[in-house]
Amino acid sequence: MGEVEQLIRRIQNLAPRDFAEFRAWFLEFDARIWDRRIEADAKAGKLDDLVAEALADYRDGKARGL
C-alpha cells in the first residue's frame, strides 16, 4: 500500500473532532501553497496575458459590477 493510500485510511478513521482539526489545517496549508504559486506566476509574468485581456474587456464595457 502506498503512502497516499495509508494517509487516506488514517484520515477516514479520524474522530470527527480530529478530522475537523485536520481539515482546518489542510485548507490553510493548501491556501498558502496556492498563494505562493500565484505570486510566483505573477512575478514571472505568467499572468500578464490574462490581466491584459481582463483590462481590455473592462475598457470595452464587457465587465459588470458584482
Helices and strands as residue ranges (DSSP letters): H 3-12, H 16-43, H 48-59
